[in-house]
Amino acid sequence: MNKLKKILSVLLATIMLFSSFSLTMAYAADDIIEDEYDHLPQIYVGGLGCAPIYYKDDPEKETLFYPIDFSRVLLNLLNSGDYILGAIKSKNPDLLYEYLYAWLMDSFGMLSLEGDGVTMKDEVTCDPIELKYDGDGVYLFDYDSRRDPVDMAHELDKYIDWVQEDSGSQKVELVGSSYGTTVVMAYLNEYRNNWDSIDSVVLCVPSVGGINFFGEVFSGEIDIDATALRNFLKEKIGLNVTPIVLKAMSKGGVLDKILDCFAEPLLREAVLDAALQFIRDCLATLPAAWTCIKDEHFESSMINIFGNNYMSADHKFRGLIDKVTYYHNTVMINAETIIKEAQSAGLKMNII
């Protein structure tokens, strides 16, 4: 049962990370921008998926990160459905692991970053950061939100210069939404000498202190009810796919069969192994995901994902590990101190 709860959390984490979480945060920040702050140039630092990540050969630049195209994900599942069902019927855990891992990576794997935590996969790209004026004194800082918030803080510093030059104002306001709050906090920490350029800061639904859900997923401590997961998946799928895909899913029953195979210990192990390998090869390569890991879960998550030797100099993910560790140790656990120091320096700090 302890291992079963890990795979259930993985499926929920994938959907939550790539879908509804960002949407809620974006709506909340939009209300703040429109209702309260209009006297100085405002830089809105968006949350997850604020800039599209798309196939390099896609002239339409259809997003892969947010919102996720669930039709494509489910069609991938249907295309491999016969193989998955065959592995389940024959109770072959090795084949089930292979097919499930292939489906997850075909659906989401292109979003992974290399071991340095910076380099994208060859088949996808993201537009470079450029000045975007949204009207009413609001500028949009759209960036690759998978990236390290400290790296993005350096880009934000350049962006502030662009806004000052474009608007003619010496001071700006920063509004961070969701994951964007981590970028804003990283900026405040890294560029203390530039605080005189900032009039006020709004942290809207901040994730700076971490989120229990993500820490429990990465460390393998979460417990999810299987029936609740099944209902959630069906409801979420119904809101995001075309009727023809829903009909095919209902007829094939692939997703139901995958959930049903939890009753078989060997098959359950195969599903768990495939999902954990997917976490290591995709989700855990995103610095953004690690900024959500609370201090109480950080060490156990590092060990669970990267192994007991995660501090070794020649680790495959040395660059990524260094980035997420630096943010955790300098920004996350010192967030309260950074905010108090900014207030003492005269910045108006608003946390919503």
C-alpha positions as CSV (number, residue, x, y, z in Angstrom):
1,M,0.0,0.0,0.0
2,N,2.9,2.4,0.7
3,K,4.2,1.9,-2.8
4,L,0.7,2.1,-4.3
5,K,0.2,5.6,-2.9
6,K,3.3,6.8,-4.8
7,I,2.0,6.0,-8.2
8,L,-1.3,7.6,-7.4
9,S,0.4,10.8,-6.3
10,V,2.5,10.8,-9.5
11,L,-0.6,10.7,-11.8
12,L,-2.2,13.5,-9.8
13,A,1.0,15.5,-9.7
14,T,1.4,15.4,-13.5
15,I,-2.1,16.7,-14.0
16,M,-1.9,19.4,-11.3
17,L,1.5,20.6,-12.4
18,F,0.6,21.0,-16.0
19,S,-3.0,22.2,-15.7
20,S,-5.3,23.8,-13.2
21,F,-2.8,25.2,-10.7
22,S,-1.4,27.9,-13.1
23,L,-4.9,28.9,-14.3
24,T,-6.2,29.8,-10.8
25,M,-3.1,31.8,-10.0
26,A,-3.2,33.8,-13.2
27,Y,-6.8,34.8,-12.6
28,A,-6.1,36.0,-9.1
29,A,-3.1,38.1,-10.2
30,D,-5.1,39.6,-13.1
31,D,-7.7,40.9,-10.6
32,I,-5.0,42.6,-8.5
33,I,-3.4,44.3,-11.5
34,E,-6.7,45.7,-12.8
35,D,-8.1,46.8,-9.4
36,E,-5.3,48.2,-7.3
37,Y,-2.1,49.2,-9.0
38,D,-2.1,51.7,-11.9
39,H,0.2,54.6,-11.0
40,L,3.6,53.3,-11.9
41,P,4.8,50.9,-14.6
42,Q,4.0,47.4,-13.5
43,I,5.9,44.2,-14.4
44,Y,3.7,41.1,-14.1
45,V,5.9,38.0,-13.5
46,G,3.6,35.1,-14.5
47,G,3.4,31.6,-13.2
48,L,3.8,28.2,-14.7
49,G,3.3,28.2,-18.4
50,C,3.4,32.0,-18.9
51,A,5.4,31.5,-22.1
52,P,4.7,28.6,-24.6
53,I,7.1,25.8,-25.2
54,Y,6.5,24.4,-28.6
55,Y,8.0,22.1,-31.3
56,K,10.7,23.8,-33.3
57,D,9.0,22.9,-36.5
58,D,5.6,24.2,-35.4
59,P,5.0,27.7,-37.0
60,E,1.7,28.1,-35.0
61,K,3.7,27.7,-31.7
62,E,1.0,25.6,-30.0
63,T,1.9,25.3,-26.3
64,L,3.1,22.0,-24.9
65,F,3.5,23.1,-21.3
66,Y,0.3,24.9,-20.3
67,P,-2.4,24.2,-21.0
68,I,-1.6,20.7,-21.7
69,D,-3.2,19.2,-24.8
70,F,-5.0,16.2,-23.2
71,S,-6.3,15.1,-26.5
72,R,-2.7,14.5,-27.7
73,V,-1.8,12.7,-24.4
74,L,-4.8,10.4,-24.6
75,L,-4.3,9.7,-28.2
76,N,-0.7,8.6,-27.3
77,L,-2.3,6.3,-24.8
78,L,-4.7,4.9,-27.3
79,N,-2.0,4.3,-29.8
80,S,-0.1,2.2,-27.3
81,G,-3.3,0.9,-25.7
82,D,-3.2,-2.6,-27.3
83,Y,0.3,-3.1,-26.1
84,I,-0.5,-1.9,-22.6
85,L,-3.6,-4.1,-22.4
86,G,-1.7,-7.1,-23.7
87,A,0.9,-6.7,-21.0
88,I,-1.8,-6.4,-18.4
89,K,-3.7,-9.5,-19.6
90,S,-0.5,-11.5,-19.8
91,K,0.6,-10.2,-16.4
92,N,4.0,-9.2,-17.9
93,P,5.4,-6.5,-15.6
94,D,8.5,-5.9,-17.8
95,L,6.4,-5.0,-20.8
96,L,3.9,-3.0,-18.8
97,Y,6.8,-0.9,-17.4
98,E,8.2,-0.4,-20.9
99,Y,4.9,0.7,-22.5
100,L,3.8,2.9,-19.7
101,Y,7.1,4.7,-19.4
102,A,7.1,5.2,-23.2
103,W,3.6,6.7,-23.0
104,L,4.6,9.1,-20.3
105,M,7.7,10.2,-22.0
106,D,6.0,10.5,-25.4
107,S,3.4,12.7,-23.8
108,F,5.5,14.9,-21.5
109,G,9.2,13.9,-21.9
110,M,10.0,16.8,-24.4
111,L,9.5,19.2,-21.5
112,S,12.5,17.7,-19.6
113,L,15.7,19.7,-19.2
114,E,19.2,18.3,-19.4
115,G,21.3,17.6,-16.4
116,D,22.4,21.2,-16.2
117,G,18.9,22.3,-15.5
118,V,19.0,24.7,-18.4
119,T,19.3,23.0,-21.8
120,M,16.0,22.1,-23.5
121,K,15.4,18.9,-25.5
122,D,16.3,19.3,-29.2
123,E,12.7,19.0,-30.5
124,V,11.2,21.9,-28.5
125,T,12.0,25.6,-28.0
126,C,10.8,28.7,-26.2
127,D,10.9,32.3,-27.5
128,P,13.5,34.6,-26.0
129,I,12.3,37.1,-23.4
130,E,11.2,40.3,-25.0
131,L,9.5,43.5,-23.9
132,K,5.7,43.0,-23.9
133,Y,3.4,45.9,-23.1
134,D,-0.1,44.9,-22.2
135,G,-1.6,48.3,-21.8
136,D,-2.6,50.4,-18.7
137,G,1.0,50.5,-17.6
138,V,1.4,46.8,-17.4
139,Y,4.4,44.9,-18.9
140,L,4.4,41.1,-19.1
141,F,7.6,39.2,-18.1
142,D,7.0,35.9,-20.0
143,Y,9.8,33.4,-19.5
144,D,10.4,29.7,-19.7
145,S,8.9,28.8,-16.4
146,R,10.6,25.4,-16.1
147,R,13.8,27.3,-15.5
148,D,15.7,28.2,-12.3
149,P,14.2,31.3,-10.6
150,V,17.7,32.7,-10.0
151,D,18.6,32.4,-13.7
152,M,15.3,34.1,-14.4
153,A,16.0,36.8,-11.8
154,H,19.0,37.8,-13.9
155,E,16.7,38.2,-16.9
156,L,14.2,40.1,-14.8
157,D,16.9,42.6,-13.9
158,K,17.5,43.3,-17.6
159,Y,13.8,43.5,-18.2
160,I,13.4,46.2,-15.5
161,D,16.0,48.3,-17.4
162,W,13.9,47.9,-20.6
163,V,10.7,49.0,-18.8
164,Q,12.4,52.0,-17.2
165,E,13.7,53.1,-20.6
166,D,10.4,52.4,-22.4
167,S,8.2,54.1,-19.8
168,G,10.6,56.9,-18.7
169,S,10.0,56.0,-15.0
170,Q,12.8,55.4,-12.5
171,K,10.7,53.1,-10.4
172,V,8.5,50.1,-11.2
173,E,6.1,47.8,-9.4
174,L,6.6,44.0,-9.4
175,V,3.7,41.6,-9.3
176,G,4.5,38.0,-9.0
177,S,1.9,35.3,-9.5
178,S,2.3,31.7,-8.2
179,Y,5.7,30.4,-9.4
180,G,6.4,34.0,-10.5
181,T,6.7,34.9,-6.8
182,T,9.8,32.7,-6.6
183,V,11.4,34.7,-9.5
184,V,10.6,38.0,-7.7
185,M,12.0,36.8,-4.4
186,A,15.1,35.5,-6.2
187,Y,15.5,38.9,-7.8
188,L,15.1,40.7,-4.4
189,N,17.8,38.4,-3.0
190,E,20.2,38.7,-5.9
191,Y,19.9,42.4,-6.6
192,R,19.7,44.2,-3.3
193,N,21.7,47.1,-4.7
194,N,18.9,47.7,-7.2
195,W,16.1,48.0,-4.7
196,D,15.8,51.7,-5.3
197,S,14.3,50.9,-8.7
198,I,11.4,49.1,-7.0
199,D,8.5,51.0,-5.5
200,S,6.3,48.0,-4.4
201,V,6.1,44.3,-4.7
202,V,2.9,42.1,-4.8
203,L,3.3,38.4,-4.1
204,C,0.0,36.8,-5.3
205,V,-0.7,33.4,-4.0
206,P,3.0,32.8,-3.4
207,S,4.6,29.4,-3.6
208,V,7.8,30.8,-2.0
209,G,7.4,28.7,1.2
210,G,6.8,25.5,-0.8
211,I,3.8,23.3,-1.1
212,N,3.3,20.1,0.9
213,F,1.8,18.3,-2.1
214,F,4.9,18.5,-4.2
215,G,7.3,17.7,-1.3
216,E,5.2,14.6,-0.5
217,V,5.2,13.6,-4.2
218,F,9.0,13.9,-4.6
219,S,9.8,12.2,-1.3
220,G,7.1,9.5,-1.8
221,E,5.1,10.2,1.4
222,I,1.7,11.1,0.0
223,D,-1.4,8.9,0.4
224,I,-4.2,9.3,-2.2
225,D,-7.5,7.4,-2.4
226,A,-7.7,5.3,-5.5
227,T,-11.4,5.9,-6.1
228,A,-11.0,9.7,-5.7
229,L,-8.1,9.6,-8.2
230,R,-10.2,7.7,-10.7
231,N,-13.1,10.2,-10.4
232,F,-10.7,13.2,-10.6
233,L,-9.0,11.8,-13.8
234,K,-12.3,11.2,-15.5
235,E,-13.6,14.6,-14.6
236,K,-10.4,16.3,-15.7
237,I,-10.3,14.4,-19.0
238,G,-13.9,15.2,-19.7
239,L,-13.2,18.9,-19.5
240,N,-10.2,18.9,-21.9
241,V,-10.7,16.4,-24.7
242,T,-12.9,16.1,-27.7
243,P,-16.0,13.7,-27.6
244,I,-14.3,11.4,-30.1
245,V,-11.3,10.8,-27.8
246,L,-13.7,10.3,-24.8
247,K,-15.6,7.7,-26.9
248,A,-12.4,5.9,-27.8
249,M,-11.2,5.9,-24.2
250,S,-14.5,4.6,-23.0
251,K,-14.5,1.8,-25.6
252,G,-10.9,0.8,-25.1
253,G,-10.9,1.2,-21.4
254,V,-7.1,1.6,-21.3
255,L,-7.0,4.1,-18.4
256,D,-9.4,2.0,-16.4
257,K,-7.3,-1.1,-17.0
258,I,-4.2,0.7,-15.8
259,L,-6.0,1.8,-12.6
260,D,-7.5,-1.7,-12.2
261,C,-4.1,-3.4,-12.4
262,F,-3.1,-1.9,-9.0
263,A,-4.8,-5.0,-7.6
264,E,-2.0,-7.2,-9.0
265,P,1.2,-6.7,-6.9
266,L,3.6,-7.4,-9.8
267,L,1.7,-5.1,-12.2
268,R,1.5,-2.5,-9.5
269,E,5.2,-2.6,-9.1
270,A,5.6,-2.1,-12.8
271,V,3.4,0.9,-12.9
272,L,5.2,2.4,-9.9
273,D,8.6,1.9,-11.4
274,A,7.5,3.5,-14.7
275,A,6.1,6.5,-12.9
276,L,9.1,7.0,-10.7
277,Q,11.4,6.8,-13.6
278,F,9.3,9.3,-15.4
279,I,9.5,11.6,-12.4
280,R,13.3,11.3,-12.4
281,D,13.7,11.8,-16.1
282,C,11.1,14.6,-16.6
283,L,9.5,16.4,-13.7
284,A,12.6,16.3,-11.5
285,T,14.7,17.9,-14.2
286,L,12.6,21.1,-13.9
287,P,14.0,23.6,-11.3
288,A,10.5,25.1,-11.0
289,A,9.2,21.9,-9.5
290,W,12.0,21.9,-6.9
291,T,11.1,25.4,-5.7
292,C,7.9,23.9,-4.4
293,I,9.7,21.5,-2.1
294,K,9.4,22.6,1.5
295,D,12.5,22.5,3.8
296,E,11.1,19.5,5.7
297,H,10.9,17.4,2.5
298,F,14.0,18.7,0.7
299,E,16.6,16.3,1.9
300,S,14.4,13.2,1.6
301,S,13.3,14.3,-1.9
302,M,16.9,14.8,-3.1
303,I,17.8,11.3,-1.9
304,N,14.6,9.7,-3.3
305,I,15.1,11.3,-6.8
306,F,18.9,11.6,-7.2
307,G,20.2,8.9,-4.8
308,N,22.3,9.0,-1.6
309,N,25.3,10.2,-3.7
310,Y,23.5,13.4,-4.9
311,M,26.4,15.5,-3.5
312,S,29.0,13.8,-5.5
313,A,31.0,16.1,-7.9
314,D,30.4,13.9,-10.9
315,H,26.7,13.3,-10.5
316,K,24.8,13.3,-13.8
317,F,22.5,16.1,-12.5
318,R,25.3,18.1,-10.8
319,G,24.3,21.4,-12.5
320,L,20.6,21.0,-11.7
321,I,21.3,19.9,-8.1
322,D,23.5,23.0,-7.5
323,K,20.8,25.3,-8.9
324,V,17.9,24.0,-6.8
325,T,20.1,23.7,-3.7
326,Y,21.3,27.3,-4.1
327,Y,17.7,28.6,-4.4
328,H,16.5,26.5,-1.5
329,N,19.3,27.6,0.9
330,T,19.5,31.3,-0.1
331,V,15.9,32.3,-1.0
332,M,13.3,29.8,0.3
333,I,14.5,29.3,3.9
334,N,15.4,33.0,4.1
335,A,12.2,34.4,2.5
336,E,10.9,36.0,5.7
337,T,14.2,37.8,6.3
338,I,14.4,39.0,2.7
339,I,10.9,40.5,2.9
340,K,11.6,42.2,6.3
341,E,14.8,43.7,4.9
342,A,13.0,44.9,1.8
343,Q,10.3,46.6,3.9
344,S,13.0,48.2,6.1
345,A,14.6,49.6,2.9
346,G,11.3,51.3,2.0
347,L,9.7,48.8,-0.4
348,K,6.0,48.3,-0.1
349,M,5.5,44.5,0.3
350,N,2.1,43.0,-0.3
351,I,1.4,39.3,0.1
352,I,-2.0,38.0,-1.1
